[in-house]
Structures are given as C-alpha cells and as structure tokens.
Amino acid sequence: MKRNVLVVVAVLVVLSLAANAGTISGKVSGVAGESVVYVEAPAGKTFPAPTQQPVIDQKGLMFHPHIVVVQQGTTVEFLNSDSVAHNVFWISIGGNKKLGHNMGTWPKGEKRPFKFDNPGAVPLLCNVHPEMSGYVVVAPTAYFALTDKSGEYKIENVPDGSYKVTAWHEGAKNQTKPVAVAGDSKADFTLSK
C-alpha cells in the first residue's frame, strides 16, 4: 500500500513538472545547412554538467560530425580514425582569443578529451591538414538544438518563462530574440552572412 502511494506521488510530481515546461520550435532561414539554436542562461542560473562525452572523429581528413553542440561543462573526446597523425586546435572560444588551445598531434586510434567550460562557438582546425575545419558550439544551458538541413528545430522541456534565444550558423552573424515559453512557442530566425 505504501509503495503504491509513493508511485502515485512520483507520477503526480512528474506530471506537474511537465505541465510547467514547454517547447520552442521554428526555422532558421537565410543560410544553407545546419544551424544551432540555444536558450541563453537566465542571470545566476547554472546547470549541472552532463555525464555523456560526445566524440568528434577525424576521419577521411574531416571532422565528423562537422558541428557538435554541447552544454557548457561538457567534456568532448577527439578521436583520430585516420592512418595519418592529426592535430586539433582552436584560436578562440566565442571570439575570446585568451581561450585558444592546442591539443597537440596524435596517431590513429587515440582519443584526447577536453572540457568546454566557456560558452560560444569553437572553430576546430588541424595544423597538419589546414583544409580541415569543424565546430563545437558550447551552449550556456541544457536547452539547445541542432537544426535539420532544412533549418527546422525543436527544443523541448524548457521551463515556462521569458528567455533570450540565439541562432548560430557557420559564417553568419548570430541572431538573438526574446521568447516567452508557456506551452508551445515559436521562434523563427533569418540569418545573413
């Protein structure tokens, strides 16, 4: 009997939390390919770092995937799957050159981790192969999405409230707009290079 009461209480708590969360969806246009859309952090709000460690592979002289979006505080593992040595470095995070870093060069089969503690776009490069490029976009919250190739996105379970939402695209200017979340909300962006 006691266990059944606890299960009912747990279900009610989950349902009440879900009732106070919404979805932000929309489309990013004006640019081709994938973009990143993320909710800016409200003043003073922090989020626990995720335990998952995404992997960016260096394969076929390319970063795979080309764009990875992670929450601030996430450790990303960089893998070399090519038979040649690769180097991973970036000159800035979010335009801050003091946050540039060089992870060094390593052979096939090795992984090297890096924890991204600062929000912003991280342009990935390889000293050995200057034609290689990719991006890690570090979102300040747990609420973000990578668009599909047509620009459509959906960010779920955003607590009701007023936020600033930013759209990022490689080579385009970021666009930020206010969004009020109460159930389903819509935010479309038109970016330009």
Backbone as JSON Lines, residues from 0, in Angstrom:
{"i":0,"aa":"M","n":[0.82,-1.19,0.0],"ca":[0.0,0.0,0.0],"c":[0.87,1.26,0.0]}
{"i":1,"aa":"K","n":[1.88,1.26,0.89],"ca":[2.77,2.42,1.0],"c":[3.51,2.65,-0.32]}
{"i":2,"aa":"R","n":[3.91,1.55,-0.97],"ca":[4.63,1.65,-2.25],"c":[3.72,2.25,-3.32]}
{"i":3,"aa":"N","n":[2.45,1.85,-3.36],"ca":[1.51,2.4,-4.34],"c":[1.32,3.9,-4.15]}
{"i":4,"aa":"V","n":[1.27,4.35,-2.92],"ca":[1.12,5.77,-2.64],"c":[2.35,6.53,-3.15]}
{"i":5,"aa":"L","n":[3.54,5.98,-2.93],"ca":[4.77,6.61,-3.41],"c":[4.8,6.69,-4.94]}
{"i":6,"aa":"V","n":[4.35,5.66,-5.61],"ca":[4.31,5.65,-7.08],"c":[3.35,6.73,-7.58]}
{"i":7,"aa":"V","n":[2.18,6.83,-6.96],"ca":[1.2,7.84,-7.36],"c":[1.77,9.25,-7.15]}
{"i":8,"aa":"V","n":[2.42,9.47,-6.02],"ca":[3.02,10.78,-5.74],"c":[4.11,11.09,-6.78]}
{"i":9,"aa":"A","n":[4.94,10.12,-7.09],"ca":[6.0,10.33,-8.09],"c":[5.41,10.67,-9.45]}
{"i":10,"aa":"V","n":[4.36,9.99,-9.85],"ca":[3.71,10.27,-11.14],"c":[3.13,11.68,-11.14]}
{"i":11,"aa":"L","n":[2.5,12.09,-10.06],"ca":[1.92,13.43,-9.97],"c":[3.01,14.51,-10.04]}
{"i":12,"aa":"V","n":[4.14,14.27,-9.4],"ca":[5.24,15.23,-9.46],"c":[5.75,15.37,-10.89]}
{"i":13,"aa":"V","n":[5.95,14.26,-11.57],"ca":[6.42,14.29,-12.96],"c":[5.42,15.01,-13.85]}
{"i":14,"aa":"L","n":[4.15,14.74,-13.68],"ca":[3.12,15.39,-14.49],"c":[3.06,16.88,-14.21]}
{"i":15,"aa":"S","n":[3.21,17.29,-12.95],"ca":[3.17,18.72,-12.65],"c":[4.39,19.44,-13.22]}
{"i":16,"aa":"L","n":[5.54,18.78,-13.2],"ca":[6.73,19.38,-13.81],"c":[6.57,19.51,-15.31]}
{"i":17,"aa":"A","n":[6.01,18.49,-15.95],"ca":[5.81,18.53,-17.4],"c":[4.81,19.62,-17.78]}
{"i":18,"aa":"A","n":[3.86,19.89,-16.88],"ca":[2.86,20.91,-17.17],"c":[3.47,22.31,-17.17]}
{"i":19,"aa":"N","n":[4.61,22.49,-16.52],"ca":[5.27,23.78,-16.44],"c":[6.46,23.89,-17.39]}
{"i":20,"aa":"A","n":[6.5,23.05,-18.38],"ca":[7.57,23.07,-19.36],"c":[6.96,23.13,-20.76]}
{"i":21,"aa":"G","n":[7.66,23.78,-21.64],"ca":[7.15,23.94,-23.0],"c":[8.17,23.59,-24.04]}
{"i":22,"aa":"T","n":[7.82,23.91,-25.27],"ca":[8.66,23.62,-26.43],"c":[8.86,24.9,-27.22]}
{"i":23,"aa":"I","n":[10.09,25.11,-27.66],"ca":[10.38,26.2,-28.59],"c":[10.74,25.53,-29.91]}
{"i":24,"aa":"S","n":[10.05,25.9,-30.96],"ca":[10.35,25.34,-32.28],"c":[10.31,26.45,-33.31]}
{"i":25,"aa":"G","n":[10.86,26.15,-34.46],"ca":[10.86,27.15,-35.53],"c":[11.8,26.75,-36.64]}
{"i":26,"aa":"K","n":[12.2,27.77,-37.4],"ca":[13.06,27.54,-38.55],"c":[14.11,28.64,-38.63]}
{"i":27,"aa":"V","n":[15.32,28.22,-39.01],"ca":[16.4,29.16,-39.29],"c":[16.54,29.21,-40.8]}
{"i":28,"aa":"S","n":[16.38,30.41,-41.38],"ca":[16.48,30.56,-42.83],"c":[17.53,31.61,-43.17]}
{"i":29,"aa":"G","n":[17.78,31.78,-44.47],"ca":[18.77,32.73,-44.94],"c":[20.14,32.13,-45.11]}
{"i":30,"aa":"V","n":[20.33,30.89,-44.61],"ca":[21.6,30.18,-44.71],"c":[21.31,28.72,-45.09]}
{"i":31,"aa":"A","n":[22.29,28.06,-45.65],"ca":[22.12,26.65,-46.04],"c":[22.79,25.75,-45.02]}
{"i":32,"aa":"G","n":[22.18,24.6,-44.77],"ca":[22.77,23.61,-43.88],"c":[22.32,23.78,-42.44]}
{"i":33,"aa":"E","n":[23.04,23.09,-41.55],"ca":[22.65,23.04,-40.15],"c":[23.05,24.3,-39.39]}
{"i":34,"aa":"S","n":[22.22,24.67,-38.45],"ca":[22.46,25.78,-37.53],"c":[22.25,25.26,-36.11]}
{"i":35,"aa":"V","n":[22.64,26.07,-35.14],"ca":[22.43,25.75,-33.74],"c":[21.52,26.82,-33.15]}
{"i":36,"aa":"V","n":[20.53,26.39,-32.35],"ca":[19.65,27.31,-31.64],"c":[19.72,26.93,-30.16]}
{"i":37,"aa":"Y","n":[19.94,27.94,-29.31],"ca":[20.03,27.65,-27.88],"c":[19.41,28.77,-27.05]}
{"i":38,"aa":"V","n":[18.97,28.37,-25.84],"ca":[18.39,29.3,-24.89],"c":[19.51,29.87,-24.04]}
{"i":39,"aa":"E","n":[19.55,31.19,-23.92],"ca":[20.55,31.85,-23.07],"c":[20.22,31.56,-21.61]}
{"i":40,"aa":"A","n":[21.24,31.53,-20.77],"ca":[21.04,31.25,-19.35],"c":[20.46,32.47,-18.64]}
{"i":41,"aa":"P","n":[19.39,32.28,-17.86],"ca":[18.9,33.38,-17.04],"c":[19.98,33.78,-16.03]}
{"i":42,"aa":"A","n":[20.0,35.02,-15.61],"ca":[21.02,35.53,-14.69],"c":[21.11,34.65,-13.44]}
{"i":43,"aa":"G","n":[22.31,34.21,-13.14],"ca":[22.56,33.43,-11.93],"c":[22.21,31.95,-12.02]}
{"i":44,"aa":"K","n":[21.62,31.51,-13.11],"ca":[21.2,30.12,-13.25],"c":[22.36,29.3,-13.81]}
{"i":45,"aa":"T","n":[22.66,28.19,-13.17],"ca":[23.68,27.27,-13.66],"c":[23.04,25.9,-13.85]}
{"i":46,"aa":"F","n":[23.71,25.07,-14.62],"ca":[23.2,23.74,-14.93],"c":[24.28,22.71,-14.63]}
{"i":47,"aa":"P","n":[23.92,21.56,-14.09],"ca":[24.95,20.54,-13.84],"c":[25.53,20.04,-15.17]}
{"i":48,"aa":"A","n":[26.82,19.75,-15.14],"ca":[27.49,19.27,-16.36],"c":[26.97,17.88,-16.71]}
{"i":49,"aa":"P","n":[26.74,17.64,-17.99],"ca":[26.29,16.31,-18.41],"c":[27.41,15.28,-18.25]}
{"i":50,"aa":"T","n":[27.01,14.03,-18.09],"ca":[28.0,12.97,-17.95],"c":[28.38,12.36,-19.29]}
{"i":51,"aa":"Q","n":[27.53,12.51,-20.31],"ca":[27.86,11.98,-21.63],"c":[29.01,12.76,-22.23]}
{"i":52,"aa":"Q","n":[29.91,12.04,-22.91],"ca":[31.04,12.67,-23.56],"c":[30.95,12.41,-25.06]}
{"i":53,"aa":"P","n":[30.46,13.4,-25.83],"ca":[30.37,13.21,-27.27],"c":[31.76,13.04,-27.88]}
{"i":54,"aa":"V","n":[31.8,12.36,-29.0],"ca":[33.07,12.11,-29.7],"c":[33.05,12.83,-31.04]}
{"i":55,"aa":"I","n":[34.12,13.56,-31.32],"ca":[34.33,14.13,-32.65],"c":[35.47,13.33,-33.26]}
{"i":56,"aa":"D","n":[35.17,12.68,-34.37],"ca":[36.15,11.82,-35.04],"c":[36.84,12.59,-36.15]}
{"i":57,"aa":"Q","n":[38.09,12.28,-36.37],"ca":[38.85,12.8,-37.51],"c":[39.0,11.62,-38.47]}
{"i":58,"aa":"K","n":[38.23,11.67,-39.54],"ca":[38.17,10.54,-40.46],"c":[38.03,11.07,-41.88]}
{"i":59,"aa":"G","n":[38.85,10.54,-42.79],"ca":[38.8,11.0,-44.18],"c":[39.22,12.45,-44.29]}
{"i":60,"aa":"L","n":[40.13,12.87,-43.41],"ca":[40.62,14.25,-43.36],"c":[39.49,15.25,-43.13]}
{"i":61,"aa":"M","n":[38.52,14.86,-42.3],"ca":[37.39,15.73,-41.94],"c":[37.04,15.5,-40.48]}
{"i":62,"aa":"F","n":[36.45,16.52,-39.85],"ca":[35.89,16.36,-38.51],"c":[34.47,15.82,-38.68]}
{"i":63,"aa":"H","n":[34.16,14.72,-37.97],"ca":[32.83,14.1,-38.03],"c":[32.24,14.02,-36.63]}
{"i":64,"aa":"P","n":[31.1,14.59,-36.38],"ca":[30.34,15.46,-37.27],"c":[31.01,16.83,-37.39]}
{"i":65,"aa":"H","n":[30.6,17.56,-38.4],"ca":[31.19,18.87,-38.68],"c":[30.81,19.88,-37.59]}
{"i":66,"aa":"I","n":[29.58,19.78,-37.07],"ca":[29.11,20.67,-36.0],"c":[28.59,19.81,-34.86]}
{"i":67,"aa":"V","n":[29.08,20.09,-33.66],"ca":[28.58,19.42,-32.45],"c":[28.17,20.52,-31.48]}
{"i":68,"aa":"V","n":[26.97,20.4,-30.92],"ca":[26.52,21.36,-29.9],"c":[26.46,20.63,-28.57]}
{"i":69,"aa":"V","n":[27.05,21.27,-27.54],"ca":[27.11,20.67,-26.22],"c":[26.75,21.73,-25.18]}
{"i":70,"aa":"Q","n":[26.39,21.26,-24.01],"ca":[26.12,22.14,-22.89],"c":[27.45,22.54,-22.25]}
{"i":71,"aa":"Q","n":[27.52,23.75,-21.77],"ca":[28.7,24.24,-21.04],"c":[29.05,23.25,-19.93]}
{"i":72,"aa":"G","n":[30.35,22.94,-19.8],"ca":[30.81,21.97,-18.81],"c":[30.97,20.57,-19.35]}
{"i":73,"aa":"T","n":[30.67,20.35,-20.62],"ca":[30.75,19.04,-21.24],"c":[32.19,18.73,-21.66]}
{"i":74,"aa":"T","n":[32.61,17.49,-21.45],"ca":[33.89,17.01,-21.96],"c":[33.64,16.35,-23.31]}
{"i":75,"aa":"V","n":[34.38,16.79,-24.32],"ca":[34.29,16.22,-25.67],"c":[35.56,15.41,-25.91]}
{"i":76,"aa":"E","n":[35.4,14.23,-26.48],"ca":[36.56,13.41,-26.82],"c":[36.85,13.54,-28.31]}
{"i":77,"aa":"F","n":[38.1,13.77,-28.64],"ca":[38.54,13.89,-30.03],"c":[39.29,12.61,-30.4]}
{"i":78,"aa":"L","n":[38.81,11.92,-31.42],"ca":[39.35,10.64,-31.86],"c":[40.02,10.81,-33.22]}
{"i":79,"aa":"N","n":[41.14,10.13,-33.42],"ca":[41.77,10.09,-34.74],"c":[41.55,8.7,-35.32]}
{"i":80,"aa":"S","n":[40.72,8.6,-36.36],"ca":[40.48,7.32,-37.04],"c":[41.24,7.22,-38.36]}
{"i":81,"aa":"D","n":[41.97,8.27,-38.73],"ca":[42.76,8.23,-39.97],"c":[44.1,7.56,-39.72]}
{"i":82,"aa":"S","n":[44.72,7.09,-40.8],"ca":[46.03,6.44,-40.68],"c":[47.16,7.46,-40.61]}
{"i":83,"aa":"V","n":[46.82,8.74,-40.66],"ca":[47.82,9.82,-40.54],"c":[47.59,10.54,-39.22]}
{"i":84,"aa":"A","n":[48.64,11.19,-38.72],"ca":[48.52,11.95,-37.48],"c":[47.67,13.19,-37.71]}
{"i":85,"aa":"H","n":[46.92,13.59,-36.69],"ca":[46.11,14.8,-36.72],"c":[46.42,15.65,-35.5]}
{"i":86,"aa":"N","n":[46.15,16.94,-35.64],"ca":[46.29,17.92,-34.57],"c":[44.93,18.6,-34.44]}
{"i":87,"aa":"V","n":[44.53,18.92,-33.23],"ca":[43.3,19.68,-33.02],"c":[43.65,20.93,-32.23]}
{"i":88,"aa":"F","n":[43.22,22.09,-32.77],"ca":[43.42,23.33,-32.04],"c":[42.31,24.3,-32.4]}
{"i":89,"aa":"W","n":[42.16,25.34,-31.57],"ca":[41.22,26.43,-31.85],"c":[41.87,27.72,-31.36]}
{"i":90,"aa":"I","n":[41.58,28.79,-32.07],"ca":[42.2,30.07,-31.72],"c":[41.36,30.87,-30.73]}
{"i":91,"aa":"S","n":[40.11,30.48,-30.52],"ca":[39.25,31.2,-29.58],"c":[38.03,30.37,-29.24]}
{"i":92,"aa":"I","n":[37.34,30.8,-28.19],"ca":[36.01,30.27,-27.86],"c":[35.11,31.49,-27.76]}
{"i":93,"aa":"G","n":[34.09,31.53,-28.59],"ca":[33.17,32.67,-28.59],"c":[33.87,33.98,-28.92]}
{"i":94,"aa":"G","n":[34.96,33.91,-29.69],"ca":[35.71,35.1,-30.07],"c":[36.77,35.52,-29.06]}
{"i":95,"aa":"N","n":[36.83,34.86,-27.91],"ca":[37.82,35.2,-26.88],"c":[39.11,34.45,-27.17]}
{"i":96,"aa":"K","n":[40.12,35.17,-27.67],"ca":[41.38,34.54,-28.05],"c":[42.19,34.03,-26.85]}
{"i":97,"aa":"K","n":[41.89,34.51,-25.65],"ca":[42.57,34.0,-24.47],"c":[42.19,32.55,-24.2]}
{"i":98,"aa":"L","n":[41.09,32.09,-24.8],"ca":[40.62,30.71,-24.59],"c":[41.07,29.76,-25.69]}
{"i":99,"aa":"G","n":[41.96,30.22,-26.58],"ca":[42.51,29.34,-27.61],"c":[43.28,28.2,-26.96]}
{"i":100,"aa":"H","n":[43.37,27.08,-27.67],"ca":[44.03,25.9,-27.1],"c":[44.53,25.0,-28.22]}
{"i":101,"aa":"N","n":[45.67,24.34,-27.99],"ca":[46.22,23.36,-28.92],"c":[46.33,22.04,-28.18]}
{"i":102,"aa":"M","n":[45.61,21.02,-28.67],"ca":[45.59,19.72,-28.03],"c":[46.78,18.84,-28.44]}
{"i":103,"aa":"G","n":[47.56,19.32,-29.41],"ca":[48.7,18.53,-29.86],"c":[48.34,17.63,-31.03]}
{"i":104,"aa":"T","n":[49.29,16.78,-31.39],"ca":[49.14,15.87,-32.53],"c":[49.21,14.44,-32.0]}
{"i":105,"aa":"W","n":[48.35,13.57,-32.55],"ca":[48.35,12.18,-32.1],"c":[48.0,11.23,-33.23]}
{"i":106,"aa":"P","n":[48.41,9.95,-33.1],"ca":[48.22,8.96,-34.16],"c":[46.84,8.31,-34.15]}
{"i":107,"aa":"K","n":[46.64,7.47,-35.15],"ca":[45.38,6.72,-35.32],"c":[45.04,5.93,-34.05]}
{"i":108,"aa":"G","n":[43.74,5.96,-33.73],"ca":[43.23,5.15,-32.62],"c":[43.24,5.83,-31.27]}
{"i":109,"aa":"E","n":[43.91,6.97,-31.15],"ca":[43.95,7.66,-29.86],"c":[42.82,8.67,-29.74]}
{"i":110,"aa":"K","n":[42.37,8.87,-28.48],"ca":[41.36,9.87,-28.14],"c":[41.99,10.84,-27.16]}
{"i":111,"aa":"R","n":[41.6,12.12,-27.28],"ca":[42.02,13.12,-26.3],"c":[40.79,13.91,-25.88]}
{"i":112,"aa":"P","n":[40.58,14.04,-24.55],"ca":[39.4,14.77,-24.05],"c":[39.71,16.24,-23.79]}
{"i":113,"aa":"F","n":[38.65,17.06,-23.87],"ca":[38.76,18.46,-23.46],"c":[37.41,18.88,-22.89]}
{"i":114,"aa":"K","n":[37.45,19.53,-21.72],"ca":[36.22,20.01,-21.08],"c":[35.99,21.47,-21.48]}
{"i":115,"aa":"F","n":[34.84,21.75,-22.06],"ca":[34.47,23.1,-22.51],"c":[33.68,23.81,-21.43]}
{"i":116,"aa":"D","n":[34.37,24.68,-20.69],"ca":[33.76,25.4,-19.57],"c":[33.24,26.78,-19.94]}
{"i":117,"aa":"N","n":[33.5,27.23,-21.16],"ca":[33.09,28.58,-21.57],"c":[32.14,28.48,-22.76]}
{"i":118,"aa":"P","n":[31.03,29.24,-22.73],"ca":[30.08,29.18,-23.85],"c":[30.6,29.93,-25.07]}
{"i":119,"aa":"G","n":[30.13,29.5,-26.24],"ca":[30.47,30.16,-27.5],"c":[30.86,29.15,-28.57]}
{"i":120,"aa":"A","n":[31.05,29.65,-29.77],"ca":[31.45,28.8,-30.89],"c":[32.95,28.57,-30.86]}
{"i":121,"aa":"V","n":[33.35,27.31,-31.08],"ca":[34.75,26.91,-31.07],"c":[35.11,26.42,-32.47]}
{"i":122,"aa":"P","n":[35.86,27.21,-33.25],"ca":[36.25,26.77,-34.6],"c":[37.43,25.8,-34.53]}
{"i":123,"aa":"L","n":[37.18,24.54,-34.89],"ca":[38.21,23.49,-34.83],"c":[39.07,23.5,-36.09]}
{"i":124,"aa":"L","n":[40.38,23.33,-35.9],"ca":[41.31,23.29,-37.01],"c":[42.34,22.19,-36.76]}
{"i":125,"aa":"C","n":[43.11,21.85,-37.81],"ca":[44.18,20.86,-37.72],"c":[45.43,21.48,-38.34]}
{"i":126,"aa":"N","n":[46.52,21.57,-37.55],"ca":[47.79,22.11,-38.06],"c":[48.36,21.27,-39.19]}
{"i":127,"aa":"V","n":[48.13,19.96,-39.14],"ca":[48.7,19.05,-40.13],"c":[47.94,19.15,-41.46]}
{"i":128,"aa":"H","n":[46.64,19.37,-41.39],"ca":[45.78,19.42,-42.58],"c":[44.95,20.7,-42.53]}
{"i":129,"aa":"P","n":[45.45,21.81,-43.1],"ca":[44.76,23.11,-42.99],"c":[43.39,23.15,-43.65]}
{"i":130,"aa":"E","n":[43.05,22.16,-44.48],"ca":[41.74,22.13,-45.12],"c":[40.65,21.61,-44.18]}
{"i":131,"aa":"M","n":[41.05,21.05,-43.04],"ca":[40.08,20.5,-42.09],"c":[39.49,21.61,-41.22]}
{"i":132,"aa":"S","n":[38.18,21.56,-41.03],"ca":[37.53,22.5,-40.11],"c":[36.26,21.87,-39.55]}
{"i":133,"aa":"G","n":[35.89,22.31,-38.38],"ca":[34.67,21.86,-37.73],"c":[34.34,22.83,-36.62]}
{"i":134,"aa":"Y","n":[33.25,22.56,-35.9],"ca":[32.82,23.46,-34.82],"c":[32.26,22.68,-33.65]}
{"i":135,"aa":"V","n":[32.59,23.16,-32.46],"ca":[31.87,22.81,-31.25],"c":[31.17,24.09,-30.84]}
{"i":136,"aa":"V","n":[29.86,24.03,-30.65],"ca":[29.12,25.18,-30.16],"c":[28.73,24.84,-28.73]}
{"i":137,"aa":"V","n":[29.24,25.64,-27.78],"ca":[29.02,25.39,-26.36],"c":[27.86,26.29,-25.9]}
{"i":138,"aa":"A","n":[26.72,25.64,-25.62],"ca":[25.52,26.37,-25.19],"c":[25.58,26.59,-23.67]}
{"i":139,"aa":"P","n":[25.1,27.75,-23.19],"ca":[25.14,28.04,-21.76],"c":[24.07,27.33,-20.94]}
{"i":140,"aa":"T","n":[23.17,26.61,-21.61],"ca":[22.09,25.9,-20.91],"c":[21.95,24.49,-21.48]}
{"i":141,"aa":"A","n":[21.07,23.74,-20.87],"ca":[20.76,22.4,-21.36],"c":[19.7,22.43,-22.46]}
{"i":142,"aa":"Y","n":[19.27,23.63,-22.87],"ca":[18.19,23.78,-23.84],"c":[18.77,24.26,-25.16]}
{"i":143,"aa":"F","n":[18.98,23.33,-26.08],"ca":[19.57,23.66,-27.37],"c":[19.15,22.62,-28.4]}
{"i":144,"aa":"A","n":[19.37,22.96,-29.67],"ca":[19.07,22.03,-30.76],"c":[19.96,22.32,-31.95]}
{"i":145,"aa":"L","n":[20.28,21.28,-32.68],"ca":[20.92,21.38,-33.99],"c":[19.8,21.24,-35.0]}
{"i":146,"aa":"T","n":[19.69,22.2,-35.91],"ca":[18.61,22.14,-36.9],"c":[18.85,20.98,-37.86]}
{"i":147,"aa":"D","n":[17.79,20.6,-38.55],"ca":[18.0,19.68,-39.66],"c":[18.5,20.5,-40.85]}
{"i":148,"aa":"K","n":[18.76,19.86,-41.96],"ca":[19.35,20.56,-43.11],"c":[18.41,21.62,-43.7]}
{"i":149,"aa":"S","n":[17.1,21.49,-43.43],"ca":[16.15,22.5,-43.93],"c":[15.99,23.67,-42.97]}
{"i":150,"aa":"G","n":[16.66,23.6,-41.79],"ca":[16.6,24.7,-40.83],"c":[15.59,24.53,-39.71]}
{"i":151,"aa":"E","n":[14.83,23.45,-39.7],"ca":[13.82,23.21,-38.66],"c":[14.48,22.75,-37.36]}
{"i":152,"aa":"Y","n":[13.93,23.2,-36.22],"ca":[14.46,22.78,-34.93],"c":[13.33,22.68,-33.91]}
{"i":153,"aa":"K","n":[13.63,21.99,-32.8],"ca":[12.69,21.89,-31.68],"c":[13.51,21.71,-30.41]}
{"i":154,"aa":"I","n":[13.24,22.56,-29.41],"ca":[13.87,22.46,-28.09],"c":[12.76,22.14,-27.11]}
{"i":155,"aa":"E","n":[12.83,20.98,-26.47],"ca":[11.76,20.51,-25.6],"c":[12.09,20.69,-24.12]}
{"i":156,"aa":"N","n":[11.06,20.64,-23.3],"ca":[11.16,20.67,-21.84],"c":[11.79,21.95,-21.29]}
{"i":157,"aa":"V","n":[11.53,23.08,-21.96],"ca":[12.01,24.37,-21.47],"c":[11.02,24.86,-20.42]}
{"i":158,"aa":"P","n":[11.48,25.15,-19.2],"ca":[10.56,25.64,-18.17],"c":[9.86,26.92,-18.63]}
{"i":159,"aa":"D","n":[8.6,27.05,-18.27],"ca":[7.85,28.27,-18.63],"c":[8.6,29.5,-18.12]}
{"i":160,"aa":"G","n":[8.61,30.55,-18.93],"ca":[9.28,31.79,-18.54],"c":[9.67,32.58,-19.77]}
{"i":161,"aa":"S","n":[10.38,33.68,-19.54],"ca":[10.86,34.54,-20.62],"c":[12.35,34.35,-20.78]}
{"i":162,"aa":"Y","n":[12.78,34.18,-22.02],"ca":[14.17,33.88,-22.32],"c":[14.65,34.66,-23.53]}
{"i":163,"aa":"K","n":[15.97,34.66,-23.71],"ca":[16.57,35.08,-24.96],"c":[17.04,33.81,-25.64]}
{"i":164,"aa":"V","n":[16.73,33.7,-26.93],"ca":[17.1,32.52,-27.7],"c":[18.01,32.99,-28.83]}
{"i":165,"aa":"T","n":[19.11,32.26,-29.05],"ca":[20.11,32.64,-30.05],"c":[20.22,31.58,-31.13]}
{"i":166,"aa":"A","n":[20.36,32.04,-32.37],"ca":[20.62,31.15,-33.51],"c":[22.03,31.42,-34.0]}
{"i":167,"aa":"W","n":[22.8,30.35,-34.24],"ca":[24.18,30.43,-34.71],"c":[24.29,29.6,-35.99]}
{"i":168,"aa":"H","n":[25.08,30.11,-36.94],"ca":[25.38,29.36,-38.16],"c":[26.81,29.7,-38.57]}
{"i":169,"aa":"E","n":[27.51,28.7,-39.04],"ca":[28.88,28.87,-39.5],"c":[28.96,29.98,-40.55]}
{"i":170,"aa":"G","n":[29.74,31.01,-40.27],"ca":[29.95,32.09,-41.23],"c":[28.86,33.16,-41.25]}
{"i":171,"aa":"A","n":[27.85,33.04,-40.39],"ca":[26.77,34.04,-40.34],"c":[26.82,34.77,-39.01]}
{"i":172,"aa":"K","n":[26.12,35.9,-38.95],"ca":[26.02,36.65,-37.7],"c":[24.95,36.01,-36.83]}
{"i":173,"aa":"N","n":[25.25,35.86,-35.54],"ca":[24.26,35.32,-34.6],"c":[23.06,36.25,-34.56]}
{"i":174,"aa":"Q","n":[21.91,35.68,-34.25],"ca":[20.71,36.48,-34.04],"c":[20.08,36.03,-32.72]}
{"i":175,"aa":"T","n":[19.72,36.99,-31.87],"ca":[19.1,36.69,-30.58],"c":[17.76,37.41,-30.51]}
{"i":176,"aa":"K","n":[16.76,36.72,-29.97],"ca":[15.44,37.34,-29.81],"c":[14.79,36.83,-28.54]}
{"i":177,"aa":"P","n":[13.89,37.65,-27.96],"ca":[13.17,37.22,-26.76],"c":[12.07,36.22,-27.13]}
{"i":178,"aa":"V","n":[11.88,35.25,-26.25],"ca":[10.82,34.26,-26.44],"c":[10.17,34.0,-25.09]}
{"i":179,"aa":"A","n":[8.86,34.05,-25.05],"ca":[8.09,33.7,-23.85],"c":[7.62,32.26,-24.02]}
{"i":180,"aa":"V","n":[7.99,31.41,-23.07],"ca":[7.62,30.0,-23.14],"c":[6.47,29.75,-22.17]}
{"i":181,"aa":"A","n":[5.37,29.27,-22.72],"ca":[4.2,28.83,-21.95],"c":[3.51,27.82,-22.85]}
{"i":182,"aa":"G","n":[3.9,26.57,-22.72],"ca":[3.42,25.56,-23.67],"c":[4.3,25.6,-24.9]}
{"i":183,"aa":"D","n":[3.67,25.57,-26.07],"ca":[4.43,25.58,-27.32],"c":[4.66,27.02,-27.78]}
{"i":184,"aa":"S","n":[5.92,27.35,-28.05],"ca":[6.3,28.68,-28.52],"c":[7.04,28.55,-29.84]}
{"i":185,"aa":"K","n":[7.0,29.62,-30.61],"ca":[7.62,29.61,-31.93],"c":[8.65,30.72,-32.01]}
{"i":186,"aa":"A","n":[9.8,30.44,-32.62],"ca":[10.83,31.45,-32.84],"c":[11.53,31.11,-34.15]}
{"i":187,"aa":"D","n":[11.31,31.95,-35.17],"ca":[11.97,31.79,-36.46],"c":[13.1,32.81,-36.55]}
{"i":188,"aa":"F","n":[14.15,32.45,-37.26],"ca":[15.32,33.3,-37.42],"c":[15.67,33.4,-38.91]}
{"i":189,"aa":"T","n":[16.1,34.58,-39.33],"ca":[16.65,34.77,-40.67],"c":[18.05,35.33,-40.49]}
{"i":190,"aa":"L","n":[19.05,34.49,-40.81],"ca":[20.44,34.88,-40.63],"c":[21.03,35.36,-41.93]}
{"i":191,"aa":"S","n":[22.07,36.19,-41.83],"ca":[22.78,36.67,-43.01],"c":[24.27,36.56,-42.77]}
{"i":192,"aa":"K","n":[25.0,36.42,-43.85],"ca":[26.45,36.28,-43.75],"c":[27.11,37.62,-43.7]}
